[in-house]
């Protein structure tokens, strides 16, 4: 067994689908601009760091829900 195998832990990469979802949320929350690329690059990492700094320990990006009925105002709101 190699040293790397013994000490291997934590996340080693983000798959493309998850990366697109995270980038989309960062774009929606105005921490990243442009379109999701599916590549977890330095720009994405920097955006995530800005999100984390702005939210002081908040671990997840907020969920966004669409209005559930015609009586809603039509605004998209954050679910807590």
Order of alpha helices (4+ residues) and beta strands (2+ residues): alpha-alpha-alpha-beta-beta
